[in-house]
Amino acid sequence: MINYYFKSIAYGRCMLRLLKTSQFDVIIFHDVWLAYSIRRKLRDPRARMFVTGFIHDDNTTDMPGAFRINGASLSYFVRWVLERFTIPKLNIVLTNSDYLKDEVRNAFGTQPDVRRVYYAAHDYTRIRFQPRIRTADEPLRILFVKNDFIRGGLPDLLSALQSLPDWKCILTIVGPEEKLIYRKVDKTLLQLPHVQFAMKGRVTSQSEMLELYYDHDICCIPSRREALGLANAEALACGTAVVTTRSGGIPEVMDNGNNGYVCTAGAPDELATQIRACIHDPVSAMEKRRHGREFVLQKFELDSMFRILKEAFLAVDQAIE
Protein backbone atom coordinates (compact mmCIF):
# COMPACT_ATOMS: atom_id res chain seq x y z
CA MET A 1 0.00 0.00 0.00
CA ILE A 2 2.78 2.48 0.97
CA ASN A 3 4.75 1.86 -2.23
CA TYR A 4 1.59 2.40 -4.26
CA TYR A 5 0.93 5.85 -2.82
CA PHE A 6 4.56 6.99 -2.98
CA LYS A 7 4.60 5.97 -6.64
CA SER A 8 1.43 7.96 -7.26
CA ILE A 9 2.96 11.04 -5.61
CA ALA A 10 5.91 10.75 -8.00
CA TYR A 11 3.48 10.65 -10.95
CA GLY A 12 1.82 13.78 -9.60
CA ARG A 13 5.06 15.72 -9.31
CA CYS A 14 6.01 14.81 -12.88
CA MET A 15 2.61 16.02 -14.06
CA LEU A 16 2.99 19.36 -12.28
CA ARG A 17 6.40 19.90 -13.90
CA LEU A 18 4.93 19.08 -17.30
CA LEU A 19 2.05 21.51 -16.82
CA LYS A 20 4.49 24.39 -16.36
CA THR A 21 5.57 24.12 -20.00
CA SER A 22 2.63 22.39 -21.74
CA GLN A 23 -1.07 23.04 -22.22
CA PHE A 24 -3.62 20.21 -22.36
CA ASP A 25 -7.34 20.17 -23.03
CA VAL A 26 -7.87 16.90 -21.18
CA ILE A 27 -5.92 15.11 -18.47
CA ILE A 28 -6.88 11.53 -17.59
CA PHE A 29 -5.49 9.98 -14.41
CA HIS A 30 -5.41 6.31 -13.53
CA ASP A 31 -6.52 7.19 -9.97
CA VAL A 32 -9.27 9.67 -9.19
CA TRP A 33 -7.71 10.92 -5.94
CA LEU A 34 -4.47 11.78 -7.76
CA ALA A 35 -6.51 13.71 -10.34
CA TYR A 36 -8.02 15.87 -7.61
CA SER A 37 -4.70 16.53 -5.91
CA ILE A 38 -3.27 17.80 -9.20
CA ARG A 39 -6.26 20.01 -9.91
CA ARG A 40 -6.07 21.65 -6.50
CA LYS A 41 -2.43 22.57 -7.04
CA LEU A 42 -3.04 24.25 -10.39
CA ARG A 43 -2.86 28.03 -9.94
CA ASP A 44 -4.52 28.73 -13.27
CA PRO A 45 -8.15 27.49 -13.26
CA ARG A 46 -7.91 26.72 -17.02
CA ALA A 47 -11.61 26.41 -17.66
CA ARG A 48 -10.97 24.42 -20.82
CA MET A 49 -8.91 21.73 -19.15
CA PHE A 50 -10.95 18.73 -18.03
CA VAL A 51 -9.60 16.63 -15.19
CA THR A 52 -10.74 13.04 -15.42
CA GLY A 53 -10.23 10.13 -13.05
CA PHE A 54 -10.49 6.43 -13.85
CA ILE A 55 -11.93 3.78 -11.54
CA HIS A 56 -11.09 0.32 -12.83
CA ASP A 57 -12.00 -1.93 -9.89
CA ASP A 58 -14.70 -2.29 -7.24
CA ASN A 59 -12.42 -2.78 -4.24
CA THR A 60 -13.79 0.30 -2.51
CA THR A 61 -17.48 0.26 -3.39
CA ASP A 62 -18.48 -1.80 -0.33
CA MET A 63 -16.68 0.51 2.08
CA PRO A 64 -16.94 1.45 4.89
CA GLY A 65 -19.03 -1.60 5.82
CA ALA A 66 -16.32 -4.08 4.76
CA PHE A 67 -13.51 -2.27 6.57
CA ARG A 68 -11.21 -4.38 8.73
CA ILE A 69 -7.97 -3.17 10.34
CA ASN A 70 -5.83 -5.68 8.52
CA GLY A 71 -4.44 -6.56 5.14
CA ALA A 72 -5.88 -5.20 1.93
CA SER A 73 -9.02 -3.90 3.62
CA LEU A 74 -7.07 -1.03 5.21
CA SER A 75 -5.61 -0.03 1.84
CA TYR A 76 -9.07 -0.10 0.22
CA PHE A 77 -10.51 1.98 3.05
CA VAL A 78 -7.84 4.66 2.56
CA ARG A 79 -8.62 4.71 -1.15
CA TRP A 80 -12.32 4.98 -0.39
CA VAL A 81 -11.75 8.02 1.83
CA LEU A 82 -9.65 9.71 -0.85
CA GLU A 83 -12.18 8.90 -3.55
CA ARG A 84 -15.00 10.23 -1.39
CA PHE A 85 -13.33 13.67 -1.37
CA THR A 86 -12.18 13.48 -4.97
CA ILE A 87 -15.03 12.26 -7.15
CA PRO A 88 -17.39 15.25 -6.70
CA LYS A 89 -14.57 17.61 -7.77
CA LEU A 90 -13.87 15.99 -11.14
CA ASN A 91 -15.41 16.77 -14.52
CA ILE A 92 -15.75 13.14 -15.53
CA VAL A 93 -15.28 9.77 -13.86
CA LEU A 94 -14.57 6.85 -16.20
CA THR A 95 -15.31 3.23 -15.35
CA ASN A 96 -14.62 0.06 -17.33
CA SER A 97 -18.06 -1.58 -17.07
CA ASP A 98 -21.75 -0.72 -16.74
CA TYR A 99 -21.74 -2.68 -13.50
CA LEU A 100 -19.00 -0.47 -12.03
CA LYS A 101 -20.63 2.69 -13.36
CA ASP A 102 -23.76 1.84 -11.36
CA GLU A 103 -21.65 0.92 -8.32
CA VAL A 104 -19.85 4.27 -8.42
CA ARG A 105 -23.09 6.19 -8.75
CA ASN A 106 -24.66 4.31 -5.87
CA ALA A 107 -21.61 4.66 -3.64
CA PHE A 108 -20.53 8.22 -4.40
CA GLY A 109 -23.52 9.99 -5.95
CA THR A 110 -23.83 11.45 -9.44
CA GLN A 111 -22.32 14.90 -9.12
CA PRO A 112 -19.67 14.25 -11.82
CA ASP A 113 -20.51 12.72 -15.18
CA VAL A 114 -19.85 8.96 -14.85
CA ARG A 115 -19.16 7.18 -18.14
CA ARG A 116 -18.37 3.59 -19.08
CA VAL A 117 -15.50 2.94 -21.47
CA TYR A 118 -14.56 -0.60 -22.47
CA TYR A 119 -10.86 0.11 -22.56
CA ALA A 120 -8.54 -2.13 -24.56
CA ALA A 121 -5.27 -3.43 -23.16
CA HIS A 122 -4.44 -4.61 -26.68
CA ASP A 123 -5.37 -3.86 -30.25
CA TYR A 124 -7.38 -7.06 -30.45
CA THR A 125 -7.44 -7.04 -34.25
CA ARG A 126 -3.70 -7.78 -34.13
CA ILE A 127 -4.12 -10.81 -31.88
CA ARG A 128 -4.35 -14.01 -33.87
CA PHE A 129 -7.25 -16.37 -33.22
CA GLN A 130 -5.59 -19.71 -32.50
CA PRO A 131 -7.68 -22.14 -30.41
CA ARG A 132 -5.70 -24.99 -28.93
CA ILE A 133 -6.95 -28.41 -30.09
CA ARG A 134 -6.47 -30.93 -27.31
CA THR A 135 -6.08 -34.64 -28.00
CA ALA A 136 -7.80 -37.17 -25.75
CA ASP A 137 -4.59 -38.44 -24.14
CA GLU A 138 -3.22 -35.00 -23.26
CA PRO A 139 -3.60 -33.36 -19.83
CA LEU A 140 -6.19 -30.62 -19.62
CA ARG A 141 -4.31 -27.32 -19.55
CA ILE A 142 -6.01 -24.67 -17.36
CA LEU A 143 -4.80 -21.10 -16.93
CA PHE A 144 -5.55 -18.88 -13.90
CA VAL A 145 -4.58 -15.19 -14.07
CA LYS A 146 -5.11 -12.88 -11.11
CA ASN A 147 -2.81 -11.03 -8.71
CA ASP A 148 -5.41 -11.08 -5.93
CA PHE A 149 -5.93 -14.83 -6.13
CA ILE A 150 -8.42 -15.00 -3.25
CA ARG A 151 -10.64 -12.40 -4.90
CA GLY A 152 -10.05 -14.24 -8.19
CA GLY A 153 -11.42 -17.47 -6.73
CA LEU A 154 -8.33 -19.69 -6.88
CA PRO A 155 -9.49 -21.74 -3.85
CA ASP A 156 -12.82 -22.31 -5.64
CA LEU A 157 -11.00 -23.50 -8.76
CA LEU A 158 -8.88 -25.91 -6.72
CA SER A 159 -11.98 -27.26 -4.97
CA ALA A 160 -13.62 -27.78 -8.35
CA LEU A 161 -10.58 -29.67 -9.66
CA GLN A 162 -10.62 -31.83 -6.53
CA SER A 163 -14.01 -33.12 -7.66
CA LEU A 164 -12.68 -33.90 -11.17
CA PRO A 165 -10.15 -36.68 -10.41
CA ASP A 166 -10.67 -38.45 -13.75
CA TRP A 167 -8.74 -35.81 -15.70
CA LYS A 168 -5.06 -35.16 -15.54
CA CYS A 169 -4.61 -31.41 -15.39
CA ILE A 170 -1.85 -28.84 -15.68
CA LEU A 171 -2.85 -25.71 -13.78
CA THR A 172 -0.77 -22.64 -14.60
CA ILE A 173 -1.10 -19.84 -12.05
CA VAL A 174 -0.09 -16.32 -13.15
CA GLY A 175 0.06 -13.38 -10.75
CA PRO A 176 0.65 -14.24 -7.10
CA GLU A 177 3.90 -15.36 -5.55
CA GLU A 178 4.10 -19.08 -4.84
CA LYS A 179 4.89 -18.59 -1.13
CA LEU A 180 1.79 -16.42 -0.74
CA ILE A 181 -0.40 -19.09 -2.32
CA TYR A 182 0.93 -21.78 0.00
CA ARG A 183 0.37 -19.51 2.97
CA LYS A 184 -3.25 -18.61 2.22
CA VAL A 185 -4.69 -21.66 0.44
CA ASP A 186 -5.63 -24.98 2.04
CA LYS A 187 -2.52 -27.12 1.50
CA THR A 188 -4.58 -30.23 0.72
CA LEU A 189 -5.86 -28.42 -2.36
CA LEU A 190 -2.29 -27.84 -3.49
CA GLN A 191 -1.46 -31.55 -3.32
CA LEU A 192 -4.03 -32.96 -5.74
CA PRO A 193 -2.52 -36.11 -7.31
CA HIS A 194 -4.08 -35.51 -10.72
CA VAL A 195 -3.04 -31.83 -10.94
CA GLN A 196 0.41 -30.59 -11.92
CA PHE A 197 1.03 -27.00 -10.82
CA ALA A 198 3.04 -24.45 -12.81
CA MET A 199 3.58 -21.29 -10.74
CA LYS A 200 4.50 -18.41 -13.03
CA GLY A 201 4.30 -15.46 -10.65
CA ARG A 202 4.00 -12.08 -12.31
CA VAL A 203 4.10 -11.95 -16.11
CA THR A 204 4.69 -8.41 -17.39
CA SER A 205 5.33 -9.15 -21.07
CA GLN A 206 2.20 -8.94 -23.22
CA SER A 207 3.65 -11.29 -25.82
CA GLU A 208 4.45 -13.88 -23.13
CA MET A 209 0.95 -13.55 -21.72
CA LEU A 210 -0.61 -14.11 -25.15
CA GLU A 211 1.49 -17.24 -25.64
CA LEU A 212 0.15 -18.56 -22.33
CA TYR A 213 -3.42 -18.15 -23.59
CA TYR A 214 -2.54 -20.02 -26.80
CA ASP A 215 -0.90 -22.82 -24.81
CA HIS A 216 -3.97 -23.58 -22.65
CA ASP A 217 -7.33 -25.19 -23.28
CA ILE A 218 -9.26 -23.18 -20.69
CA CYS A 219 -8.80 -19.83 -19.00
CA CYS A 220 -10.58 -20.20 -15.67
CA ILE A 221 -10.79 -17.23 -13.28
CA PRO A 222 -13.84 -17.90 -11.06
CA SER A 223 -13.79 -14.41 -9.55
CA ARG A 224 -15.69 -13.72 -6.38
CA ARG A 225 -15.62 -10.01 -7.25
CA GLU A 226 -14.67 -8.44 -10.55
CA ALA A 227 -15.28 -5.04 -12.12
CA LEU A 228 -14.85 -6.32 -15.69
CA GLY A 229 -12.43 -9.22 -16.18
CA LEU A 230 -10.04 -8.09 -18.90
CA ALA A 231 -8.15 -11.40 -18.86
CA ASN A 232 -11.33 -13.10 -20.06
CA ALA A 233 -11.47 -10.71 -23.02
CA GLU A 234 -7.83 -11.40 -23.86
CA ALA A 235 -8.42 -15.15 -23.70
CA LEU A 236 -11.45 -14.89 -25.99
CA ALA A 237 -9.47 -12.86 -28.52
CA CYS A 238 -6.84 -15.63 -28.59
CA GLY A 239 -9.41 -18.41 -28.93
CA THR A 240 -9.01 -19.89 -25.46
CA ALA A 241 -12.18 -21.30 -23.91
CA VAL A 242 -13.32 -19.32 -20.85
CA VAL A 243 -14.95 -20.70 -17.71
CA THR A 244 -15.78 -18.01 -15.17
CA THR A 245 -18.49 -16.57 -12.91
CA ARG A 246 -21.36 -14.11 -13.14
CA SER A 247 -19.65 -11.77 -10.71
CA GLY A 248 -19.72 -7.99 -11.25
CA GLY A 249 -18.98 -6.91 -14.81
CA ILE A 250 -17.94 -10.35 -16.11
CA PRO A 251 -21.31 -10.99 -17.85
CA GLU A 252 -20.61 -7.91 -19.99
CA VAL A 253 -17.51 -9.63 -21.39
CA MET A 254 -19.10 -13.07 -21.58
CA ASP A 255 -22.26 -11.85 -23.33
CA ASN A 256 -24.19 -13.53 -20.52
CA GLY A 257 -22.78 -16.97 -21.31
CA ASN A 258 -22.75 -16.87 -25.10
CA ASN A 259 -18.96 -16.49 -25.12
CA GLY A 260 -18.13 -19.23 -22.62
CA TYR A 261 -19.25 -21.03 -19.50
CA VAL A 262 -20.40 -19.11 -16.42
CA CYS A 263 -21.47 -20.10 -12.93
CA THR A 264 -22.26 -18.58 -9.57
CA ALA A 265 -19.31 -17.07 -7.71
CA GLY A 266 -18.11 -19.12 -4.75
CA ALA A 267 -19.77 -22.34 -5.99
CA PRO A 268 -17.03 -24.95 -6.72
CA ASP A 269 -19.52 -27.72 -7.59
CA GLU A 270 -21.19 -25.54 -10.18
CA LEU A 271 -17.78 -24.51 -11.49
CA ALA A 272 -16.80 -28.17 -11.90
CA THR A 273 -20.02 -28.75 -13.87
CA GLN A 274 -19.14 -25.93 -16.27
CA ILE A 275 -15.60 -27.25 -16.75
CA ARG A 276 -17.08 -30.66 -17.61
CA ALA A 277 -19.49 -29.04 -20.08
CA CYS A 278 -16.62 -27.24 -21.77
CA ILE A 279 -14.63 -30.46 -22.19
CA HIS A 280 -17.45 -32.84 -23.09
CA ASP A 281 -18.89 -30.75 -25.93
CA PRO A 282 -15.95 -29.46 -27.99
CA VAL A 283 -18.26 -28.37 -30.84
CA SER A 284 -20.25 -26.06 -28.58
CA ALA A 285 -17.04 -24.86 -26.93
CA MET A 286 -15.60 -23.91 -30.32
CA GLU A 287 -18.78 -22.01 -31.21
CA LYS A 288 -18.48 -20.05 -27.99
CA ARG A 289 -14.82 -19.32 -28.73
CA ARG A 290 -15.66 -17.97 -32.17
CA HIS A 291 -18.55 -15.92 -30.86
CA GLY A 292 -16.33 -14.59 -28.08
CA ARG A 293 -13.66 -13.49 -30.55
CA GLU A 294 -16.20 -11.57 -32.65
CA PHE A 295 -17.76 -10.05 -29.53
CA VAL A 296 -14.43 -8.78 -28.18
CA LEU A 297 -13.43 -7.30 -31.53
CA GLN A 298 -16.72 -5.41 -31.60
CA LYS A 299 -16.93 -4.25 -27.97
CA PHE A 300 -13.27 -3.51 -27.29
CA GLU A 301 -12.19 -1.99 -30.58
CA LEU A 302 -10.08 1.15 -30.23
CA ASP A 303 -12.28 3.37 -32.41
CA SER A 304 -15.25 2.70 -30.13
CA MET A 305 -13.20 3.56 -27.06
CA PHE A 306 -11.98 6.85 -28.52
CA ARG A 307 -15.47 7.75 -29.76
CA ILE A 308 -16.94 7.34 -26.26
CA LEU A 309 -14.15 9.43 -24.76
CA LYS A 310 -14.72 12.18 -27.31
CA GLU A 311 -18.46 12.20 -26.60
CA ALA A 312 -17.79 12.47 -22.87
CA PHE A 313 -15.43 15.42 -23.25
CA LEU A 314 -17.73 17.24 -25.67
CA ALA A 315 -20.61 16.85 -23.20
CA VAL A 316 -18.52 18.43 -20.43
CA ASP A 317 -17.38 21.19 -22.81
CA GLN A 318 -20.99 22.09 -23.60
CA ALA A 319 -21.91 22.02 -19.91
CA ILE A 320 -19.12 24.50 -19.10
CA GLU A 321 -20.34 26.84 -21.83
Secondary structure, 3 states (H helix, E strand, C coil): CHHHHHHHHHHHHHHHHHHCCCCCCEEEECCHHHHHHHHHHCCCCCCCCEEEEEECCCCCCCCCCCCCCCHHHHHHHHHHHHHHHHHHHCCEEEECCHHHHHHHHHHHCCCCEEEECCCCCCCHHHCCCCCCCCCCCCCEEEEEECCCCCCCCHHHHHHHHHCCCCCCEEEEEECCCHHHHHHHCCHHHHCCCCEEEEEEECCCCHHHHHHHHHCCCEEEECCCCCCCCHHHHHHHHHCCEEEEECCCCHHHHHHHHCCCEEECCCCHHHHHHHHHHHHHCHHHHHHHHHHHHHHHHHHCCHHHHHHHHHHHHHHHHHHHC
